[in-house]
């Protein structure tokens, strides 16, 4: 039987429409690429991550495991673990010297390590050293430590001489989330026990304290120089608090993961990632700094994380819990 042209056209159109309907589903936002087990990490917290992109490495401090771990940045494979550390917290990397700088909470020092975890120096900075920020242009590592029984201090360590060159007093016992505004000559730090953010003028050493109704036990911070916004992860309840980085005024308070501990800002894609005990919260940040919660994904387990812009991947440290072994989880991001 011969089909007339109009029917042939209709059949072809139907096939094309069917093909469109059968188009493949979109990829998930987080595509898991690798899970690398770390069997010698006991139950407890990981803390901080830092990259050496030139040598394809990512380093992680095991706060409750008395170890440092090195992984392949591309594959996620475990390269080495160990180091003369007991309670490592903030870890920073200096590409010029090849040194890792680790805040050692046990003895109140900064341990300077090689990339294979051999100790180069140990620099006293005050008890319970914890948070830090590195200035590779100014060649300084800023790190927190206690100053007696009533307050803390932030020590400025020269990356070239490995000596403390200056100290900034801060009237709080628990400092977290230190970030640097190099252009403005400021340090922002969470004063967790004060439910506040401290703003230190690096030039003068003066301190301003910002509080707001929704800051509570705040820990991680991120700074957006483009919009002059400071983002703070608040706890109990989990919230993202957005402050004007010029005045300290609270501009927004949005729901977020509980016990927020790590925060990464993708400046190019304008996405903020916040990890905590109840998953990964993801926010879109407008050019004017306005934040919109996209989702909190409870399947991303681990409150220590780092977004790496060079390969557009997210690295999340899973803690050991019962029979579940601690691991590095690597995700490709599909925005």
C-alpha beads as a LAMMPS data file, in Angstrom:
LAMMPS data file: protein, C-alpha beads

335 atoms
334 bonds

1 atom types
1 bond types

-500.0 500.0 xlo xhi
-500.0 500.0 ylo yhi
-500.0 500.0 zlo zhi

Masses

1 110.0

Atoms # bond

1 1 1 0.000 0.000 0.000
2 1 1 1.348 3.433 -0.949
3 1 1 1.361 6.122 1.824
4 1 1 0.426 9.613 0.692
5 1 1 2.978 12.419 1.343
6 1 1 0.904 14.082 4.085
7 1 1 0.846 10.858 6.088
8 1 1 4.589 10.408 5.651
9 1 1 5.152 13.918 7.019
10 1 1 2.908 13.222 10.006
11 1 1 4.785 9.997 10.768
12 1 1 8.151 11.751 10.576
13 1 1 6.905 14.520 12.869
14 1 1 5.687 11.963 15.388
15 1 1 9.105 10.242 15.396
16 1 1 10.891 13.549 15.981
17 1 1 8.485 14.456 18.798
18 1 1 8.980 11.039 20.361
19 1 1 12.748 11.463 20.259
20 1 1 12.425 14.803 22.049
21 1 1 10.282 13.260 24.778
22 1 1 12.843 10.493 25.259
23 1 1 15.758 12.933 25.810
24 1 1 18.140 11.788 28.567
25 1 1 17.507 13.077 32.088
26 1 1 19.644 15.880 33.449
27 1 1 22.604 14.916 35.610
28 1 1 22.253 15.454 39.361
29 1 1 23.879 18.529 40.882
30 1 1 26.379 16.328 42.730
31 1 1 27.802 13.457 40.665
32 1 1 29.902 11.182 42.850
33 1 1 33.208 10.388 41.147
34 1 1 35.145 8.633 43.907
35 1 1 34.987 7.380 47.479
36 1 1 38.381 6.716 49.056
37 1 1 38.390 4.881 52.378
38 1 1 40.726 5.975 55.189
39 1 1 40.691 2.944 57.515
40 1 1 43.123 4.386 60.082
41 1 1 40.862 7.379 60.814
42 1 1 38.903 6.649 64.045
43 1 1 35.472 7.998 64.985
44 1 1 35.502 11.762 65.355
45 1 1 36.007 14.861 63.249
46 1 1 38.026 15.733 60.225
47 1 1 38.722 19.458 60.075
48 1 1 40.237 21.405 57.154
49 1 1 41.199 20.805 53.525
50 1 1 43.665 22.629 51.273
51 1 1 44.908 22.050 47.723
52 1 1 48.221 22.083 45.904
53 1 1 46.778 22.241 42.403
54 1 1 50.177 22.401 40.667
55 1 1 51.123 19.012 42.091
56 1 1 47.614 17.493 41.946
57 1 1 47.249 17.115 45.702
58 1 1 44.637 17.803 48.371
59 1 1 45.591 17.688 52.063
60 1 1 43.242 17.110 54.989
61 1 1 43.689 17.436 58.753
62 1 1 42.231 14.632 60.872
63 1 1 41.365 16.512 64.056
64 1 1 40.352 13.439 66.062
65 1 1 42.619 10.997 64.233
66 1 1 46.040 12.472 65.034
67 1 1 46.896 12.454 61.345
68 1 1 47.305 14.384 58.140
69 1 1 46.173 12.800 54.873
70 1 1 47.207 13.487 51.272
71 1 1 45.046 12.535 48.291
72 1 1 45.334 12.738 44.522
73 1 1 43.256 15.780 43.534
74 1 1 42.103 14.228 40.248
75 1 1 41.349 10.627 41.247
76 1 1 40.836 10.992 44.999
77 1 1 43.313 8.161 45.691
78 1 1 44.983 8.168 49.106
79 1 1 48.693 8.934 48.760
80 1 1 49.869 9.081 52.377
81 1 1 48.748 9.665 55.952
82 1 1 50.611 10.393 59.161
83 1 1 52.651 13.299 60.482
84 1 1 53.778 14.429 63.915
85 1 1 50.378 15.828 64.862
86 1 1 47.886 15.047 67.629
87 1 1 44.953 17.410 67.093
88 1 1 45.441 19.183 63.751
89 1 1 42.999 21.899 62.725
90 1 1 43.541 24.598 60.082
91 1 1 45.934 23.586 57.309
92 1 1 47.370 26.010 54.751
93 1 1 49.822 25.497 51.899
94 1 1 52.628 27.808 50.761
95 1 1 53.540 27.021 47.125
96 1 1 56.753 29.063 47.301
97 1 1 58.351 26.978 50.055
98 1 1 56.316 23.797 49.673
99 1 1 55.383 23.989 53.351
100 1 1 52.152 22.899 54.981
101 1 1 51.229 25.011 58.001
102 1 1 49.057 23.157 60.496
103 1 1 47.392 24.599 63.612
104 1 1 48.145 21.975 66.276
105 1 1 45.491 22.283 68.968
106 1 1 47.148 19.863 71.380
107 1 1 50.257 21.908 72.192
108 1 1 49.270 25.363 70.908
109 1 1 51.697 25.531 68.002
110 1 1 51.794 25.777 64.248
111 1 1 53.531 22.734 62.830
112 1 1 55.412 23.460 59.615
113 1 1 55.519 20.261 57.565
114 1 1 56.869 19.122 54.237
115 1 1 54.370 17.634 51.820
116 1 1 55.400 14.155 52.986
117 1 1 54.618 15.264 56.577
118 1 1 58.150 15.689 57.939
119 1 1 58.393 18.445 60.577
120 1 1 60.356 21.562 59.628
121 1 1 59.473 23.819 62.575
122 1 1 57.100 24.200 65.516
123 1 1 55.946 27.753 66.290
124 1 1 54.178 28.578 69.617
125 1 1 50.980 30.605 69.080
126 1 1 48.920 30.001 72.244
127 1 1 46.869 27.095 73.590
128 1 1 44.251 25.358 71.423
129 1 1 45.417 26.834 68.117
130 1 1 42.631 26.375 65.626
131 1 1 41.521 28.624 62.768
132 1 1 43.724 30.435 60.274
133 1 1 44.052 32.301 56.976
134 1 1 47.012 32.594 54.623
135 1 1 48.106 35.691 52.702
136 1 1 50.392 34.472 49.910
137 1 1 50.969 37.993 48.589
138 1 1 51.853 39.539 51.948
139 1 1 53.653 36.301 52.945
140 1 1 51.843 35.902 56.276
141 1 1 49.907 33.082 57.950
142 1 1 47.352 34.269 60.510
143 1 1 46.360 31.715 63.156
144 1 1 44.337 31.736 66.375
145 1 1 45.353 30.616 69.861
146 1 1 44.386 31.271 73.453
147 1 1 45.834 34.203 75.383
148 1 1 45.540 33.186 79.019
149 1 1 42.192 32.283 80.580
150 1 1 40.075 35.197 79.380
151 1 1 40.694 35.663 75.672
152 1 1 42.495 34.721 72.489
153 1 1 44.965 36.130 70.036
154 1 1 45.666 35.908 66.353
155 1 1 49.351 35.484 65.574
156 1 1 50.850 36.666 62.283
157 1 1 53.626 34.303 61.154
158 1 1 56.063 35.262 58.401
159 1 1 56.064 32.571 55.729
160 1 1 59.701 33.368 54.966
161 1 1 61.243 33.463 58.464
162 1 1 58.669 31.207 60.220
163 1 1 58.607 33.683 63.105
164 1 1 55.655 35.427 64.777
165 1 1 55.859 39.067 63.697
166 1 1 52.684 40.418 65.313
167 1 1 49.755 39.465 67.544
168 1 1 46.169 40.740 67.649
169 1 1 44.176 40.268 70.899
170 1 1 40.551 39.107 70.609
171 1 1 38.238 39.043 73.689
172 1 1 36.729 35.582 73.096
173 1 1 37.785 32.071 74.034
174 1 1 36.718 30.209 70.865
175 1 1 37.722 31.633 67.489
176 1 1 36.606 30.006 64.229
177 1 1 36.275 30.673 60.492
178 1 1 39.065 33.222 60.023
179 1 1 39.007 34.878 56.573
180 1 1 41.099 37.642 55.020
181 1 1 39.998 40.771 53.176
182 1 1 43.381 41.671 51.767
183 1 1 42.257 44.712 49.770
184 1 1 40.559 46.176 52.824
185 1 1 43.333 45.190 55.232
186 1 1 40.923 43.273 57.482
187 1 1 40.495 39.906 59.146
188 1 1 37.028 38.527 59.894
189 1 1 36.740 35.904 62.620
190 1 1 33.846 34.089 64.284
191 1 1 33.829 34.646 68.046
192 1 1 31.760 31.531 68.662
193 1 1 31.340 31.829 72.425
194 1 1 30.248 35.460 72.003
195 1 1 27.766 34.822 69.132
196 1 1 29.604 37.517 67.220
197 1 1 32.002 38.323 64.400
198 1 1 35.241 40.161 65.101
199 1 1 36.693 42.540 62.502
200 1 1 40.400 43.286 62.888
201 1 1 42.083 46.198 61.142
202 1 1 45.472 44.697 60.242
203 1 1 47.118 48.100 59.931
204 1 1 46.063 49.510 63.305
205 1 1 45.261 46.342 65.245
206 1 1 41.881 47.715 66.318
207 1 1 38.924 45.364 66.719
208 1 1 35.233 45.887 66.024
209 1 1 32.609 43.380 67.134
210 1 1 29.458 42.694 65.129
211 1 1 26.410 40.963 66.573
212 1 1 22.989 40.243 65.110
213 1 1 19.812 38.487 66.294
214 1 1 20.473 35.343 64.231
215 1 1 24.164 34.802 64.979
216 1 1 24.471 31.874 67.394
217 1 1 27.562 29.718 67.879
218 1 1 28.653 30.824 64.409
219 1 1 31.654 29.036 62.884
220 1 1 32.421 29.174 59.119
221 1 1 32.710 32.469 57.251
222 1 1 33.051 33.452 53.597
223 1 1 33.656 36.908 52.149
224 1 1 32.417 38.193 48.791
225 1 1 34.497 41.228 47.866
226 1 1 32.328 41.945 44.817
227 1 1 29.143 42.596 46.789
228 1 1 30.809 43.397 50.128
229 1 1 28.896 40.630 51.881
230 1 1 30.052 38.403 54.718
231 1 1 28.369 35.000 55.048
232 1 1 28.269 33.271 58.442
233 1 1 27.175 29.737 59.285
234 1 1 25.112 29.878 62.476
235 1 1 24.086 26.914 64.657
236 1 1 21.114 25.843 66.780
237 1 1 19.231 26.377 64.549
238 1 1 21.224 26.008 61.348
239 1 1 21.123 29.330 59.495
240 1 1 23.051 31.299 56.904
241 1 1 23.394 34.868 58.120
242 1 1 24.323 37.508 55.537
243 1 1 26.023 40.649 56.842
244 1 1 26.988 43.887 55.139
245 1 1 30.790 43.660 55.277
246 1 1 31.075 47.430 55.581
247 1 1 28.751 48.014 58.529
248 1 1 28.030 44.599 60.044
249 1 1 24.290 45.046 59.541
250 1 1 22.330 41.808 59.125
251 1 1 20.724 41.732 55.685
252 1 1 19.384 38.166 55.475
253 1 1 18.901 35.023 57.542
254 1 1 18.080 31.801 55.697
255 1 1 17.621 28.133 56.708
256 1 1 20.681 25.928 56.394
257 1 1 22.462 22.795 57.510
258 1 1 22.846 22.244 61.243
259 1 1 26.300 22.443 62.870
260 1 1 27.778 24.226 59.851
261 1 1 31.536 23.747 59.851
262 1 1 32.886 24.416 56.335
263 1 1 31.990 27.078 53.776
264 1 1 33.268 27.473 50.195
265 1 1 32.351 30.246 47.771
266 1 1 32.514 29.705 44.014
267 1 1 33.055 33.331 42.985
268 1 1 32.798 32.590 39.262
269 1 1 29.587 30.559 39.466
270 1 1 28.204 32.630 42.395
271 1 1 27.400 29.519 44.459
272 1 1 28.020 29.126 48.189
273 1 1 28.460 25.633 49.656
274 1 1 27.961 25.056 53.401
275 1 1 28.497 21.610 54.945
276 1 1 27.266 20.451 58.334
277 1 1 25.789 17.534 60.244
278 1 1 22.519 17.506 58.286
279 1 1 23.925 17.767 54.766
280 1 1 25.215 20.258 52.199
281 1 1 23.354 23.552 51.833
282 1 1 23.757 25.287 48.478
283 1 1 22.942 28.954 47.889
284 1 1 22.920 31.106 44.765
285 1 1 24.525 34.501 45.402
286 1 1 23.322 37.357 43.208
287 1 1 25.651 40.088 41.997
288 1 1 24.343 42.337 44.773
289 1 1 25.064 39.657 47.407
290 1 1 21.482 38.503 47.891
291 1 1 21.425 34.791 48.823
292 1 1 18.816 32.216 47.756
293 1 1 18.738 28.714 49.257
294 1 1 18.677 26.132 46.441
295 1 1 18.561 23.016 48.619
296 1 1 20.074 21.172 51.548
297 1 1 21.152 17.717 50.359
298 1 1 21.236 15.259 53.266
299 1 1 22.961 12.612 51.131
300 1 1 26.269 14.511 51.291
301 1 1 27.547 13.260 54.645
302 1 1 30.371 15.148 56.350
303 1 1 30.783 18.636 57.771
304 1 1 34.362 19.152 56.485
305 1 1 34.419 20.079 52.799
306 1 1 36.085 22.180 50.119
307 1 1 34.945 23.387 46.696
308 1 1 37.852 23.562 44.210
309 1 1 37.259 25.974 41.355
310 1 1 40.096 24.744 39.153
311 1 1 38.317 21.444 38.473
312 1 1 34.782 22.419 39.552
313 1 1 34.634 19.641 42.128
314 1 1 33.509 19.322 45.710
315 1 1 35.464 17.289 48.259
316 1 1 33.600 16.093 51.358
317 1 1 35.147 14.178 54.273
318 1 1 32.899 11.432 55.613
319 1 1 33.517 10.611 59.292
320 1 1 33.756 7.089 60.650
321 1 1 30.534 6.038 62.339
322 1 1 30.065 2.486 63.576
323 1 1 30.829 0.135 60.685
324 1 1 30.992 3.020 58.181
325 1 1 34.649 3.745 57.441
326 1 1 35.900 7.321 57.138
327 1 1 36.401 8.436 53.544
328 1 1 37.087 11.198 51.067
329 1 1 34.109 11.729 48.732
330 1 1 34.677 13.507 45.421
331 1 1 31.803 15.082 43.471
332 1 1 31.614 16.724 40.071
333 1 1 29.261 19.722 40.112
334 1 1 26.537 20.156 37.492
335 1 1 24.889 23.529 38.082

Bonds

1 1 1 2
2 1 2 3
3 1 3 4
4 1 4 5
5 1 5 6
6 1 6 7
7 1 7 8
8 1 8 9
9 1 9 10
10 1 10 11
11 1 11 12
12 1 12 13
13 1 13 14
14 1 14 15
15 1 15 16
16 1 16 17
17 1 17 18
18 1 18 19
19 1 19 20
20 1 20 21
21 1 21 22
22 1 22 23
23 1 23 24
24 1 24 25
25 1 25 26
26 1 26 27
27 1 27 28
28 1 28 29
29 1 29 30
30 1 30 31
31 1 31 32
32 1 32 33
33 1 33 34
34 1 34 35
35 1 35 36
36 1 36 37
37 1 37 38
38 1 38 39
39 1 39 40
40 1 40 41
41 1 41 42
42 1 42 43
43 1 43 44
44 1 44 45
45 1 45 46
46 1 46 47
47 1 47 48
48 1 48 49
49 1 49 50
50 1 50 51
51 1 51 52
52 1 52 53
53 1 53 54
54 1 54 55
55 1 55 56
56 1 56 57
57 1 57 58
58 1 58 59
59 1 59 60
60 1 60 61
61 1 61 62
62 1 62 63
63 1 63 64
64 1 64 65
65 1 65 66
66 1 66 67
67 1 67 68
68 1 68 69
69 1 69 70
70 1 70 71
71 1 71 72
72 1 72 73
73 1 73 74
74 1 74 75
75 1 75 76
76 1 76 77
77 1 77 78
78 1 78 79
79 1 79 80
80 1 80 81
81 1 81 82
82 1 82 83
83 1 83 84
84 1 84 85
85 1 85 86
86 1 86 87
87 1 87 88
88 1 88 89
89 1 89 90
90 1 90 91
91 1 91 92
92 1 92 93
93 1 93 94
94 1 94 95
95 1 95 96
96 1 96 97
97 1 97 98
98 1 98 99
99 1 99 100
100 1 100 101
101 1 101 102
102 1 102 103
103 1 103 104
104 1 104 105
105 1 105 106
106 1 106 107
107 1 107 108
108 1 108 109
109 1 109 110
110 1 110 111
111 1 111 112
112 1 112 113
113 1 113 114
114 1 114 115
115 1 115 116
116 1 116 117
117 1 117 118
118 1 118 119
119 1 119 120
120 1 120 121
121 1 121 122
122 1 122 123
123 1 123 124
124 1 124 125
125 1 125 126
126 1 126 127
127 1 127 128
128 1 128 129
129 1 129 130
130 1 130 131
131 1 131 132
132 1 132 133
133 1 133 134
134 1 134 135
135 1 135 136
136 1 136 137
137 1 137 138
138 1 138 139
139 1 139 140
140 1 140 141
141 1 141 142
142 1 142 143
143 1 143 144
144 1 144 145
145 1 145 146
146 1 146 147
147 1 147 148
148 1 148 149
149 1 149 150
150 1 150 151
151 1 151 152
152 1 152 153
153 1 153 154
154 1 154 155
155 1 155 156
156 1 156 157
157 1 157 158
158 1 158 159
159 1 159 160
160 1 160 161
161 1 161 162
162 1 162 163
163 1 163 164
164 1 164 165
165 1 165 166
166 1 166 167
167 1 167 168
168 1 168 169
169 1 169 170
170 1 170 171
171 1 171 172
172 1 172 173
173 1 173 174
174 1 174 175
175 1 175 176
176 1 176 177
177 1 177 178
178 1 178 179
179 1 179 180
180 1 180 181
181 1 181 182
182 1 182 183
183 1 183 184
184 1 184 185
185 1 185 186
186 1 186 187
187 1 187 188
188 1 188 189
189 1 189 190
190 1 190 191
191 1 191 192
192 1 192 193
193 1 193 194
194 1 194 195
195 1 195 196
196 1 196 197
197 1 197 198
198 1 198 199
199 1 199 200
200 1 200 201
201 1 201 202
202 1 202 203
203 1 203 204
204 1 204 205
205 1 205 206
206 1 206 207
207 1 207 208
208 1 208 209
209 1 209 210
210 1 210 211
211 1 211 212
212 1 212 213
213 1 213 214
214 1 214 215
215 1 215 216
216 1 216 217
217 1 217 218
218 1 218 219
219 1 219 220
220 1 220 221
221 1 221 222
222 1 222 223
223 1 223 224
224 1 224 225
225 1 225 226
226 1 226 227
227 1 227 228
228 1 228 229
229 1 229 230
230 1 230 231
231 1 231 232
232 1 232 233
233 1 233 234
234 1 234 235
235 1 235 236
236 1 236 237
237 1 237 238
238 1 238 239
239 1 239 240
240 1 240 241
241 1 241 242
242 1 242 243
243 1 243 244
244 1 244 245
245 1 245 246
246 1 246 247
247 1 247 248
248 1 248 249
249 1 249 250
250 1 250 251
251 1 251 252
252 1 252 253
253 1 253 254
254 1 254 255
255 1 255 256
256 1 256 257
257 1 257 258
258 1 258 259
259 1 259 260
260 1 260 261
261 1 261 262
262 1 262 263
263 1 263 264
264 1 264 265
265 1 265 266
266 1 266 267
267 1 267 268
268 1 268 269
269 1 269 270
270 1 270 271
271 1 271 272
272 1 272 273
273 1 273 274
274 1 274 275
275 1 275 276
276 1 276 277
277 1 277 278
278 1 278 279
279 1 279 280
280 1 280 281
281 1 281 282
282 1 282 283
283 1 283 284
284 1 284 285
285 1 285 286
286 1 286 287
287 1 287 288
288 1 288 289
289 1 289 290
290 1 290 291
291 1 291 292
292 1 292 293
293 1 293 294
294 1 294 295
295 1 295 296
296 1 296 297
297 1 297 298
298 1 298 299
299 1 299 300
300 1 300 301
301 1 301 302
302 1 302 303
303 1 303 304
304 1 304 305
305 1 305 306
306 1 306 307
307 1 307 308
308 1 308 309
309 1 309 310
310 1 310 311
311 1 311 312
312 1 312 313
313 1 313 314
314 1 314 315
315 1 315 316
316 1 316 317
317 1 317 318
318 1 318 319
319 1 319 320
320 1 320 321
321 1 321 322
322 1 322 323
323 1 323 324
324 1 324 325
325 1 325 326
326 1 326 327
327 1 327 328
328 1 328 329
329 1 329 330
330 1 330 331
331 1 331 332
332 1 332 333
333 1 333 334
334 1 334 335
